[in-house]
């Protein structure tokens, strides 16, 4: 049995992690924090590089906003797509953030 998560599952977990901590609107966190908390066995050979690539794809897709600060790259969720983000999380992970 493979423990490696699919790209869609990892994208959903990234979005869930940011949503759970309330990183909407003006609240943001360091880009490096995205990879924290994931087990290597779920990521496969590429590990954190894979998560960074998926996070970049979420930025390009408009789900995550990036903010350049004097102390590095920070990210937050795009509040205009909050309903879409919550639906994606519910569909992929079965976690309802509306309650």
N, C-alpha and C positions, 0 to 999 in steps of 0.2 A: 504494500500500500504506500503510495507516494504522499508525502506530506507537503510537497512543493505546491504553493498557491499559484493560481493562474494570474495573468496580468490584470484582468478585470477585478479579481478578488483583492489583489494588492492595492489597486487604485481605490477601491471602495474602502479598504482599511485606512489608507492615507486620508481620504476625505472624512471618514468617521473619526479618526483621531483628532483632526483639526476641528471638526464640528463639536465633538464631545467637550473640548476645552474652550469652546466659544470663540474661535478665531474668525469671526465675521466682522464686517464693518472696519473700524479702525484698529482693532486688536490684531496683532501679528506676532509671529515667532520666527526664530532663525531657521533658514532653510535646512541647516544641518540637523535640526531636531526632528525632521520628518523620519529619518532612518532609525532613530532611537526606539527601542522597545520591540523590534522585530527579531524573531529567532532566525538564525542562519539556516536551519533545516527547512524553513518555509520559503526561503529565497532562492535556493539552488546555487549553482556554481558562481554566478555573477554577483550574488550577495547584494551589498549596498549600492553597487553600481547600477544594478537593475532598478532599485527603488529610486535612485536619483533620476534615471531615464524616465521612469513612469511619472515622477513628480514634474519633470520638465514637460511631458506630454499633457499633463493636467493644466499646466500654466498656458501652453499653446492652445488648448481647448477652451480656455476661458473660465474654467472651474476654480482655479487658484490664481490670485493676484500676487504679483511680486512687487516688492518695495525695496529699492536700493537705499541703504542707510550708510552713514559714515563708518559703521562697525560691521558691515556685511549685508548679504542678501537676506531679506525677510519675506515671509509669505503669509497670506490670509485667504480665507474663502471669499469668493465673489458673491456678495450678498444678493445681487440681482438674479443669481441662479440658485438661490437657497432651496427652492422647492424642487428643482431638478436634481440637486445634489442629494437631498433627503430621499427622494424617490429612488435614485440610483443605489444608495446605501440599503434601502429597504428591499429592493429587488435582488441585489447580489448577496447581501449578508443576512437579510431577514430581521434587521434591527430597525425599529420604528423610532425616529427622533422626534416625532410630533407629540408623543405623550409626555 
